[in-house]
Amino acid sequence: MQREKRKALAILLLVITTFPLTAVDVENSPGWLILEKGKQLFDAGEYGDAMFYFRKAHQSLGASPEVEYWIGRVFEAEGEYTLAAQQYETAVEKRRLLLVPGEELAIRHRLAEVYATERDFKAYADELEAIIGYDTSKRIGARAIVFEPRTIADVLADRGYNKLLELYRIEDYGALGTYYDLGIYEYRSGLFEAAVEHLAYSFTITYTTVIKHLIFLDPEFRFVSLTELLREAMRIEKVADYIYRADAFGQMYALGTALYETGELLKREIARDLWRTVIDYDEQGWWREKAARQLQSPFSDDFMLIFPE
C-alpha cells in the first residue's frame, strides 16, 4: 500500500511540474506542493524565495530526502559547498524514503561534484565508487549480466576494441559518466590499470547505446568494426548528437592515454589506433587536435577540460 501511495504521488508530482504554480499558501498547502513551488522558483534563479519554500516544506514533510536535496541545491548555487555537501549527505542517508528511488543517483552525482569542487578528492573518489556500486545493484536487480571492469579491460587488451564491441553489450543504467569520471581521476592519480578498466567500461556502455540506436533504425544492422560503426552513426543526426553528448571521442582519447601509460607495447598500439579513429571522426575538433598531438609525441594529459583545477 505504501509503495502504491508513493507511486501515485510521484505521478502527481510529474503532472504538477509540467504547469507553473502561482500562489501557494504555505500554511495550508500540503508539503509536496510547497516543495514543487520552491523547485519552480529555483529553476527561475530565485534562490532566496526557493529556500523559503524549501524550509516550509521541511517543516511540513519532516524527514524528506527530496527536501534535503533541494536545500542543498540552493546552497550549491550560492557557492556554499560545504553546506551543500552536508545536505546531500543527509539526503543520501534518508534515501530509502525517496518517492522515486532512482533519484538517489542524481543526489549522489551532485554530491560527487561538490566534493570535486571542494577538492576533497578522496571523498570524490569514494562517492564515484558508491555510485558504481549502486549501478551494479541496479543491474543485479534487473537480472542483467554484470561484467567486471577487469574482464572488459582484459578483452580489450587481449583481443582489441572491435572484438570487445562484437562480443559485449553493457546497457546504460545511469552511471556512464561516473565510469568515465572515475577513469579520469584514476589516470590523474597514476592508477593507469584501474583507469583502463573504468574507461573501457564507459566506452563499451557508450557504443552499446550507439549500436542499439542503429539497430532500432535498421533491424538488419550488424556491428563489423568501430570505424564502420562511426561512419554510419555520424551520418545520422540523432545518433551523432548522442555521441557528442556522451563525449564518446573524449572517452576514446582518454582510454588511449591510459592504455599508453601502462607502458605495454600491445596496449600502446591500441591507444594509437583509438587516437587515429578520433582524428578521423571527431568533427568538432577538440579531441581530434589532442589525439593528433599524442600521435606526434605522446604526453601525460591533465584533462583540465574535464577535471578543472
N, C-alpha and C positions, 0 to 999 in steps of 0.2 A: 504493500500500500504506500509506504513512504517513497519507494522508488517511482511509483506512478505519479505521486504528487510532484516530485522533483521534475519528472519528465514534462508534466503539464505546465509547470511554472516556467521551465526552460523554453517551451514553445511560445508561451505568452510573452516572455521577455524578447524573443526573436521578433514577434509581431510589433511590440512596443517600440523597439529600436528602429523600426522602419519609418516611424512617423515622429515628427518633432513634438515634444511635450511643451505645453505652455505653463501656466502657473501650477505649482504643486503645493498643496497645503501640508507642510512638514509636520504639523501637529496631529493631523487626522488621516493622512495618507499611509498606505502600507509601506513598509521599509523598502521593498524591492522597487516600488515606483519612485521613491525618493532617490534610491541609488541610480536608477536609469536617468533621472533628471540631472544628477551630478555628472554622469558619463557624457551626456549631451553637452553640458557646459564645458567639460574637459576637452572634448573634441573641438569645441569652438575656441579653445585657448583661454577660457575664462577660469583660470586655476583657483583663484580665491573663492569665487562663488561655488565652483565644483567642490572644493574642500568643505564648505559649509554644508552642502547636501550630503557629502560622504560621512561627515561627522554625525549628522542627524540620522542617516541610515544605520550607522554603527550603534547608535543608541537604541534604535528600533529592532535591529536584527541580531545584535549581540555577536556571538562567535561566528562571524561570516567571513570565510576566506576571500570572497569576492570584494567585500568592503575593504578588508586589509590591503588587498592588492591595489585597489583604486586609490586609496590614500597614498600608497607607495608611488603610484604613477604621478601624483601631484608633487610629492617630494622630489622625485627624479626630474620632472620637468622644471622644477625651481632650482635644480642644482644641489639639492640636499641629499647626496648619495648615501651617506651613512644611514640616515633615517629611512631612505627608500629601501635599502637592503634589509633593515630591521623589519619593515612592513612585509616585504616579500618573503622573508624567512618565516614570519608569523603565518602568512597565507599558506606556505608550504606545510607548516606544522598542522594546519587545520584542513588540509587538502581532502580528507575523507568527507567533509561537509560540502564540497563543491556541488553546485546544482548540475554542472556539466563536468564530469570527471576529466575529460580531455583538456580542460583549461589549465590543468596542472603544468602541462608542457609550456604554455605561454608564460606562466608565472616563473617557472624555472629559467626560461630564456632571458627574461628581464633581469632576474637575479644575477645570472652569469654576466650579463652586460654591465651591470653596476659594479660587480667585483672587478671586472677588467678596467673600467673607468677609474676606479679607486686604486688600481694597480695592486690589488690583493690577488696575485696570480695563483697562489696555492688554492685559495677559495674558489677562484675562477675555474681552475682545472678540476677540482673536486666536484663542482656543480655540473660541469660538462660530463663528467663520468656518471653523475647521478642521472642526468638526462638520458644518457645512453642506456643505463640500467632500466630506466622507465620505458624506453623504446623497446628494449629486449622483452620486458614483461608484457608489453602490448602485443608483440609478435607471438609470444607463447600463448597469450590469451586468445589470439585469433587463430591458433593452431597452424601458424605459418612455420616453415622450416627456418630455423635460426642458424645462420652460418657465423662461425667465429671469424673476427677480423684477421686473425693469423692465417686461417685457411685461405681466405681471399688473397692475402698478400703472397702466400706461398704459390698459389696457382699463377698469379701474375708473374712472379719471378721465374718460375719453372717453365711456364707454357706461353707466356705473353698475354697482352691485353685482349687480343682477338679471341683466343681460346677462352679466356675468362668470361667475356661477354657472350660467347656462344653457349657456355655451359651453365652460367649462373644468372639468376634473376633475384634481385632483392628489392622488394616494394618499399616505398617511402611511407613510413608511419609517423612522419613529422619531425624527425631528428636529422635529416640530411645535413643541414647547416652545422649541426653540432659535431658530427664526424669530421666535417671539413675544418671547423674552428679548432677542434682538439688536435687534429693533424698539424695544423699550422703552429699551434702552441708547442707541440712536441718537437717539431722541426726547429723552432727557435730556441728550444731548451737543449738541443743537441741529441735528442732521443730519436734518431733517424729511423730505426726499425719500427718503432711504435708509430711514428708519423706515417710511414709507408702503409701500415695496417689500416689506420683510420682514413687516410686519403684514398686508398684503394677501395675502401668500403663506400665512401661518398661517391666516388667515380662510378662504382657499379650501380648504386641506387639511381644516380642521375641517368645513366644510359639505359637502365631498365625502364625508366619512365619514358625516355625518348622512343625506345623500341615499342612500348605499349601504344604510344601516340600513333606511330606509323602503322602498326597492325590494325588499330581502330580505323584509320583512314583507308587502309588497303589490307584486307584479311590475308592476302597472298604474300604480304611482305615477309621476307626471311633475312635474318642477320647473316651477313657474309664477312664483313670486316668493319672496323671503326671508320676508315676513310669512306667506304661505300655508304655507311650509315649517315655520316655527316654530309656527304654530297647530297643525299636525298633529303635529310632533315632541314638543311639550311635553305632549301628551295621553298619550304612551306612556312609561311609567316608565323603561324601559331606555334609550331614546333621550334622554330628559330628563337622566338620570344622566350619560350621556356628555357632553352639552352643558355641564353644570356641571363635570365632571371636566376637560374640555378648557379650561375658563374661556372659553367662547365669547363670553359677554357682555363679559368683560374685554377680549377681543381686539377686539370691535366698538367698545367705548368707546375703547380705545387708538388704534385705526385712525382713529376720528373726531378725536381730539385731534391726531394727526399731520397728517391732511388739513387740519384747520382752521389749524394753524400755518404751513402753506405760504403762506397769505395769498391763494390763488387763489379767486375767487368760486364757481366751479363745485364745487371741492373742498370749500369750506366748506358748501355746500348738501348735498353727500353726507354730510358729517360730521353735520350736523343731522338728516338722515334716519336715520343709524345710531343716534344718541343717542335719537331718538324710538322706534326699534324696541327698544332696550334697555329703555327705560321701560315699554313695552307688555308685554314678555315675561320680564324678569328677576324671577322670583317670589321669589328670595332677597333682593333689595333693595339689596345693596351698590353694584353698578354702576348700578342704576336711580337711586339718590339722587345719585350723582356726575353721571350724564348729565343729570338734571334741573337741577342747578346749572350745568352747561355751557350748556344751552339758555337759562337765565335770564341768565347773564353769563359768557361763555367765559373760561377761565383756563388758565395753564400748570400742568399736574399733575406732581408729583414722583414719583408712583407708589410711594409708600412701602410699600404693601401687597406689591408685587412685588419691589421693589428697596430693601430697608431700609438706612438709614444705619448 
